């Protein structure tokens, strides 16, 4: 496909990026450390570490893995922590020593954890003690040889760290009992590493950096093999995109999304590390009042999030009263940004909510809206530098501009494949090197892409395609609605019908009022036939609403 999107690029954004700027992620971090040594790198719970301190801490942890545990290059290091200072220290240390990071969702059940540790072959796990009980239940059935046990206050200094650890364990009772013989404390591991020399390891573009698991909501989780080249390419692409609007001075990015998720990992952790920014780590983003309090303490310039997080913030009075004068960019991804949320965001902050699109398999960014747009567009943006896209029908043929087709992506950020799953890799990779995303999209004449929906989420009503995003967008515009999810359910006459699950903002809201609202804005076959009110909707660890779970639940009742 001709790259018609290039003509819509913001001035200063290149068509191609330089893939050879860094040899590895470790080298990229080391160059940033040398350049920004005195600047704050990470802030968490009121404590900050500078780029210079990050250098020593990551070197010490790398030396612990390499010299104390004697792990060979390429060994898998599982990391099961929320956003705490120990997280970047662990992953950057592992990468500097040539190891592969396996990010684990701390909220996993024992079954999910066992699968990921066995599948990845992880030999070491760094885990917050709050989740150690889950590990204890399955560790005997995994390849784990060493457990490094972190406590919430370990990096907060004395006496603050000791107080936090005591309160978390004994007052709030947030640490279930766990027995993990041979586990070493995170601080003790750093101390041991500090006495050892770190031997330089030759790590290059083709070395594996992350086994990033995906697909857990649609089946057995698969490990996307992300090479150093993939992540380096994506952070170079992201940097090229933001550079015209964001320089290398006085940037602070609010990191409420978990760093173990690919969005925050690349966008927040690495891209902003490259430009010497400070990362404000939010350990518990579900605590919106706490998140807003933290944001009020710092002059933040960048914020990333998902639609549900932005929506929750906007419904908090203290958030709406924050100082947004330093805010340069708000980036939304992970799920569709709803127009109602984007418009309210702009009204409250004075800045547009910039929508982006990506996948775990693409490290993650594929498309981003230009940062100089002045209002919500409803598009996921333009393919970023060095990225090709194709929109194809079920027979694999390219569709014309303006027609619906499956979005397919080719570029340096696309994964090597799924670990030990050549069959699954073959299902998503085309013979000409494109990744099939499973998302249905349209491309306009300016090169902007709009996602219509996931192929598998499409609802078929009497032969007509209904796309849940459209229904949800309309419902979300009703002032009495806080959150909504639309799914297809069996229907005797039409094959399928639309059902919506709604969390109310207005307690007096009725199903009849919502359906009347939908009739105003949707063609008859798209109007929901069933409304179910809920106190909350099921979500992934980053706040993406799980339509599939709702659909399966609805099917079980039919």
C-alpha positions in Angstrom: 0.0 0.0 0.0 1.2 3.5 -0.8 2.1 5.4 2.3 -0.5 8.0 1.9 -0.4 8.9 5.6 3.1 10.5 5.3 1.5 13.7 3.9 -0.5 14.0 7.1 2.6 13.8 9.4 3.3 16.6 11.8 6.2 18.8 10.7 9.4 17.3 12.0 8.3 13.7 12.1 10.5 11.5 9.8 9.1 8.9 7.4 11.8 6.4 8.7 13.7 6.0 12.0 17.3 5.1 12.5 17.4 1.5 13.8 21.2 1.6 14.6 21.2 4.4 17.2 21.7 1.8 20.0 23.1 -1.7 20.2 20.7 -2.8 23.0 18.3 -1.6 25.6 21.0 -1.7 28.2 23.2 0.5 26.1 20.4 3.0 25.6 19.9 3.2 29.3 23.6 3.6 29.9 23.7 6.5 27.5 20.8 8.2 29.2 22.4 7.7 32.6 25.6 9.3 31.3 23.7 12.3 29.9 21.2 12.9 32.7 23.0 11.5 35.8 21.7 14.2 38.2 18.1 14.2 37.1 15.3 12.2 38.9 14.5 9.0 37.0 11.7 7.4 39.1 9.5 8.7 41.9 7.3 6.5 44.1 5.6 7.1 47.4 7.5 10.4 47.8 10.9 8.9 47.2 13.0 9.5 44.1 16.0 7.9 42.5 18.2 9.8 40.1 19.7 8.4 36.9 23.0 8.1 38.7 21.4 6.0 41.5 19.6 4.0 38.8 23.0 3.2 37.3 24.4 1.7 40.5 21.2 -0.1 41.6 20.7 -1.8 38.2 24.4 -2.7 38.0 24.3 -4.3 41.4 21.2 -6.3 40.6 22.7 -7.3 37.2 25.9 -8.5 39.1 23.8 -10.5 41.6 22.1 -12.4 38.7 25.3 -12.9 36.9 27.9 -13.6 39.6 25.9 -14.8 42.6 23.3 -16.9 40.8 25.7 -17.7 37.9 22.9 -17.4 35.3 23.9 -17.8 31.7 23.1 -15.1 29.1 19.5 -15.5 27.9 18.2 -16.9 31.2 14.6 -15.9 32.0 13.8 -13.6 34.9 10.2 -13.4 35.9 9.0 -10.1 37.5 5.7 -10.0 39.5 5.4 -6.5 40.9 3.2 -3.4 40.5 4.7 0.0 39.9 7.3 0.3 42.7 11.0 1.4 42.4 12.1 -2.2 42.5 10.5 -2.9 39.1 12.7 -0.7 36.9 15.7 -1.7 38.9 15.0 -5.3 38.2 14.2 -5.2 34.6 17.0 -2.8 33.6 19.5 -4.8 35.7 18.4 -8.0 33.9 18.6 -6.4 30.5 22.1 -5.0 31.2 23.3 -8.5 32.0 21.8 -10.1 28.9 18.8 -11.8 30.5 15.2 -12.1 29.2 12.5 -10.4 31.2 9.1 -12.2 31.7 6.5 -9.8 33.0 3.9 -11.3 35.2 0.6 -9.8 36.2 0.6 -9.6 40.1 -3.1 -10.4 40.1 -2.7 -13.8 38.4 -4.3 -16.8 39.9 -2.0 -19.8 40.8 -3.1 -21.6 37.6 -2.2 -18.6 35.4 1.1 -18.1 37.2 2.1 -21.7 36.9 1.4 -21.7 33.1 3.5 -18.6 32.5 6.5 -19.7 34.6 6.5 -23.2 33.0 6.0 -21.9 29.5 8.7 -19.3 29.7 11.2 -21.5 31.5 11.8 -18.7 34.1 14.6 -19.7 36.6 14.3 -16.6 38.9 11.3 -14.6 40.0 11.4 -11.2 41.6 8.0 -10.9 43.4 6.4 -8.5 45.9 5.7 -10.3 49.1 2.0 -9.4 48.9 1.7 -12.0 46.1 4.1 -14.6 47.4 1.2 -16.8 48.6 0.2 -17.4 45.0 3.7 -18.4 44.1 4.0 -20.8 47.1 1.0 -22.8 45.7 2.7 -23.6 42.4 6.4 -23.1 42.7 7.1 -26.9 43.0 5.7 -27.4 39.6 7.8 -24.6 37.9 11.4 -24.2 36.9 12.0 -21.5 39.4 15.3 -21.9 41.3 15.6 -18.6 43.1 12.9 -16.3 44.6 13.8 -12.6 45.3 11.3 -11.3 47.7 10.6 -7.5 47.5 8.7 -5.6 50.2 6.7 -2.4 49.4 9.0 -0.2 51.5 12.4 -1.7 50.5 13.5 1.3 48.5 11.9 4.0 50.6 14.8 4.5 53.1 14.7 4.5 56.9 12.5 4.9 58.8 9.8 5.4 56.1 10.4 2.0 54.5 10.3 0.1 57.8 7.0 1.9 58.7 5.5 1.1 55.3 6.5 -2.6 55.6 5.1 -2.9 59.1 1.8 -1.2 58.2 1.3 -3.2 55.0 1.9 -6.5 56.7 0.6 -6.2 60.3 -1.9 -3.3 60.2 -3.5 -3.6 56.8 -2.9 -7.3 56.6 -2.1 -7.1 52.9 0.5 -9.8 53.0 -1.0 -13.3 53.2 1.3 -15.9 54.9 3.7 -17.6 52.5 6.5 -20.1 53.0 9.2 -19.9 50.3 12.4 -21.6 51.6 15.6 -20.1 50.3 14.0 -16.8 49.2 16.3 -13.8 49.4 15.2 -10.2 50.3 15.5 -7.7 47.4 17.8 -5.4 49.4 20.0 -8.4 50.3 20.3 -9.3 46.7 21.4 -5.8 45.8 24.0 -5.9 48.7 25.4 -9.2 47.4 25.6 -7.8 43.9 27.4 -4.7 45.1 30.4 -6.8 46.1 30.8 -8.4 42.6 32.1 -7.2 39.3 29.7 -7.1 36.4 31.2 -8.8 33.3 30.1 -7.0 30.1 27.8 -9.1 27.9 27.5 -8.7 24.2 23.8 -8.1 23.6 22.5 -7.1 20.2 19.4 -6.4 18.2 18.6 -10.0 17.6 18.8 -11.0 21.2 15.5 -11.6 23.1 14.6 -8.9 25.6 11.1 -9.8 26.7 8.7 -12.7 26.7 5.6 -10.6 26.9 2.5 -12.7 27.5 -0.8 -12.0 25.7 -4.0 -13.6 24.7 -4.9 -14.7 28.3 -8.5 -13.3 27.9 -9.1 -15.2 24.7 -7.4 -18.5 25.5 -4.0 -19.8 26.8 -1.6 -16.9 27.2 1.2 -16.9 24.6 4.6 -15.3 25.0 5.3 -12.7 22.3 9.1 -12.8 21.6 10.2 -9.1 21.6 13.8 -8.6 20.6 16.0 -5.7 21.6 15.5 -4.5 18.1 11.7 -4.5 18.4 11.6 -2.4 21.6 14.4 -0.1 20.4 12.5 0.5 17.2 9.3 1.3 18.9 10.8 3.7 21.4 12.6 5.4 18.5 9.3 5.6 16.6 7.5 7.0 19.7 10.3 9.5 20.3 10.2 10.7 16.7 6.5 11.2 17.1 6.6 13.2 20.3 9.9 15.1 19.7 8.3 18.2 18.0 6.1 18.8 21.1 8.2 17.4 23.9 11.9 18.3 24.3 14.4 16.9 26.8 13.8 19.4 29.5 11.7 19.2 32.7 9.4 16.4 31.7 7.5 14.3 34.2 5.3 11.5 33.0 2.5 10.1 35.3 2.8 6.3 35.1 -0.5 4.9 36.5 -0.7 2.1 34.0 1.3 -0.9 35.2 4.8 -1.1 33.8 4.5 -4.9 33.3 2.0 -4.0 30.6 3.5 -3.4 27.1 2.0 0.1 26.8 3.6 1.6 29.8 6.7 -0.5 29.5 7.7 1.0 26.1 5.9 4.4 26.2 6.6 5.4 29.8 9.6 3.3 31.0 11.8 3.4 28.0 10.8 6.2 25.7 10.8 8.8 28.5 14.0 7.2 30.0 15.6 8.0 26.6 14.8 11.7 27.0 15.8 12.1 30.6 12.3 12.5 32.0 11.1 11.5 35.5 8.6 8.7 35.9 6.0 9.2 38.6 5.1 5.6 39.5 1.6 5.0 40.8 1.5 1.7 42.7 -2.3 1.5 43.1 -4.1 3.3 40.2 -7.5 2.0 41.3 -7.2 4.4 44.3 -8.3 7.4 42.3 -8.2 9.9 45.2 -4.7 8.6 46.1 -3.6 9.0 42.4 -5.0 12.5 42.2 -3.2 13.5 45.5 0.1 12.3 44.0 -0.4 14.1 40.7 -1.1 17.3 42.7 2.4 17.2 44.2 4.3 17.3 40.8 4.2 19.5 37.7 3.4 16.7 35.3 3.8 17.2 31.6 2.7 13.8 30.1 0.0 11.3 31.0 -0.8 7.9 29.5 -3.9 5.9 30.2 -6.9 4.0 29.0 -10.4 5.2 28.6 -11.7 3.8 31.9 -8.9 5.5 33.8 -9.5 8.9 32.2 -13.3 8.4 32.8 -12.6 7.7 36.5 -10.4 10.7 36.8 -12.9 13.0 35.2 -15.5 11.9 37.8 -13.2 13.0 40.6 -13.7 16.6 41.7 -10.2 16.9 43.0 -8.8 15.8 39.6 -10.8 18.5 37.8 -9.3 21.1 40.2 -5.6 20.1 39.4 -3.2 22.5 37.7 -2.9 21.4 34.0 -0.8 24.3 32.9 2.3 22.2 32.3 0.5 19.3 30.6 1.8 18.8 27.1 0.4 15.4 26.0 -2.3 13.0 27.1 -2.0 9.7 25.3 -4.8 7.1 25.3 -4.5 3.5 24.2 -5.3 -0.1 25.1 -8.9 0.3 24.2 -11.1 2.7 22.2 -11.3 6.2 23.6 -14.9 7.3 23.7 -15.9 10.6 22.3 -17.8 11.6 25.5 -14.7 11.0 27.6 -12.3 12.7 25.1 -14.5 15.8 24.9 -14.9 16.1 28.6 -11.1 15.6 29.0 -10.4 18.5 26.7 -12.9 20.7 28.5 -11.4 19.9 31.9 -7.7 20.0 31.0 -7.7 22.3 28.0 -5.7 19.7 26.1 -6.9 17.1 23.6 -6.8 13.4 24.4 -4.5 11.9 21.8 -5.6 8.3 20.8 -3.1 5.7 19.8 -3.3 2.0 18.9 -1.0 -0.9 19.4 -0.6 -4.5 20.4 1.7 -6.6 22.6 2.9 -8.2 19.3 4.0 -4.8 18.0 5.9 -3.6 21.0 3.2 -1.9 21.0 2.7 1.2 19.0 1.3 1.0 15.4 -0.6 4.2 14.9 -0.8 7.5 16.8 -2.7 10.7 16.1 -0.5 13.8 15.4 0.2 15.6 18.7 -0.9 18.9 17.1 -4.5 17.9 16.6 -6.9 20.3 18.4 -9.8 18.0 19.1 -10.9 14.4 19.3 -10.9 12.7 15.8 -12.4 9.3 16.4 -9.4 7.8 14.6 -6.5 5.9 16.0 -4.2 8.0 14.1 -1.5 7.6 11.4 0.9 4.6 11.0 4.1 5.8 12.7 7.5 6.1 11.1 8.9 3.0 9.4 5.5 1.2 9.6 3.5 -0.2 6.8 -0.1 -1.2 7.0 -2.5 -3.1 4.8 -6.3 -3.6 5.1 -7.3 -7.0 3.8 -10.5 -9.0 3.3 -11.0 -12.6 4.4 -9.3 -13.8 1.2 -6.1 -11.8 2.0 -6.8 -9.2 -0.7 -6.2 -5.5 -0.1 -9.4 -3.5 0.1 -9.8 0.0 -1.4 -9.5 3.2 0.7 -12.7 3.7 2.7 -13.6 0.0 2.8 -13.5 -2.2 5.9 -10.6 -4.7 6.2 -8.5 -6.5 8.7 -5.6 -4.2 9.8 -2.3 -5.9 9.0 1.1 -4.4 10.2 4.7 -4.7 9.0 7.6 -2.9 10.6 10.7 -3.3 12.8 8.5 -3.3 16.0 6.7 -6.5 15.0 7.6 -9.5 17.2 9.7 -12.4 16.2 6.8 -14.7 16.9 5.2 -16.6 19.8 7.6 -18.5 22.0 7.4 -22.2 21.3 4.2 -21.7 19.3 5.1 -21.9 15.6 1.5 -22.9 14.9 0.1 -19.8 16.6 2.7 -17.6 14.9 1.6 -19.0 11.5 -2.0 -18.0 12.3 -1.1 -14.3 12.6 1.8 -13.8 10.2 1.2 -13.6 6.4 3.6 -14.9 3.8 4.7 -11.3 3.0 5.6 -10.5 6.6 2.5 -8.7 7.9 1.0 -9.3 11.3 -2.8 -9.8 11.2 -4.2 -7.8 14.1 -7.7 -9.2 14.2 -9.0 -5.7 14.2 -11.4 -4.4 11.5 -10.4 -0.9 10.3 -11.0 1.7 7.5 -8.4 4.0 6.1 -9.4 7.5 4.8 -7.7 9.4 2.0 -5.5 11.4 4.4 -4.1 8.2 5.9 -6.0 8.2 9.2 -7.1 4.7 10.5 -10.3 4.1 12.3 -10.9 0.8 14.1 -14.4 -0.5 13.5 -13.9 -3.3 16.0 -12.4 -6.7 16.7 -13.4 -9.3 14.2 -14.6 -11.6 16.9 -16.5 -8.9 18.8 -18.7 -8.1 15.8 -22.4 -8.8 16.3 -24.5 -10.1 13.4 -28.1 -8.9 13.5 -30.3 -10.2 10.7 -27.3 -10.3 8.4 -26.2 -6.7 9.3 -22.9 -6.1 11.0 -23.1 -4.2 14.3 -19.8 -3.0 15.9 -19.9 -2.7 19.7 -17.6 0.4 19.7 -20.3 2.4 17.9 -23.1 1.2 20.3 -20.9 1.9 23.4 -20.0 5.4 22.1 -23.6 6.3 21.8 -24.6 4.9 25.2 -21.6 6.6 26.8 -22.9 10.0 25.7 -26.0 9.6 27.9 -25.3 11.8 31.0 -26.5 9.0 33.3 -23.9 6.5 32.2 -20.6 5.9 33.8 -19.4 2.8 31.9 -20.8 0.5 29.2 -20.0 -2.7 27.3 -21.9 -4.0 24.3 -22.0 -7.7 23.3 -24.0 -10.0 21.0 -26.4 -12.5 22.5 -28.4 -15.2 20.7 -31.8 -14.1 19.4 -34.5 -16.4 18.0 -35.5 -14.1 15.1 -32.4 -12.1 14.2 -29.7 -14.7 15.1 -28.0 -12.2 17.4 -29.1 -9.1 19.3 -27.3 -6.3 21.1 -27.1 -6.4 24.8 -25.5 -3.7 26.9 -24.1 -3.8 30.4 -24.2 -0.5 32.1 -22.7 1.1 35.3 -24.9 4.1 36.3 -23.8 7.6 37.1 -27.4 8.6 37.7 -29.2 6.1 40.1 -32.5 7.1 38.5 -31.5 6.0 35.0 -33.8 3.3 33.5 -33.4 0.8 30.7 -36.3 2.4 28.9 -34.5 5.8 28.9 -31.3 4.3 27.6 -33.1 2.4 24.7 -34.9 5.6 23.8 -31.6 7.5 23.7 -30.1 4.8 21.5 -33.1 4.9 19.1 -32.3 8.6 18.6 -28.7 7.9 17.5 -28.7 4.4 16.0 -30.3 2.5 13.2 -33.0 0.1 14.4 -31.0 -3.1 14.2 -28.1 -1.6 16.2 -30.4 -0.6 19.2 -29.9 -2.8 22.2 -32.7 -5.2 23.0 -31.5 -5.8 26.5 -30.0 -3.6 29.2 -28.4 -5.0 32.4 -27.2 -2.7 35.1 -24.1 -3.6 37.1 -22.2 -2.1 39.9 -19.0 -2.6 38.0 -17.7 -4.2 34.7 -15.0 -6.9 34.5 -11.7 -5.4 33.4 -8.1 -6.5 32.6 -5.2 -5.4 34.8 -4.9 -2.1 32.8 -8.6 -1.4 32.9 -9.8 -2.7 29.5 -13.4 -3.9 29.7 -13.7 -7.7 29.1 -16.5 -8.0 26.6 -15.7 -11.7 26.2 -16.4 -12.4 29.9 -19.7 -10.6 29.7 -20.6 -12.4 26.5 -19.7 -15.8 27.9 -21.8 -15.0 31.0 -24.8 -14.0 28.9 -24.5 -17.2 26.8 -24.5 -19.4 29.9 -27.9 -18.0 30.9 -29.5 -18.7 27.5 
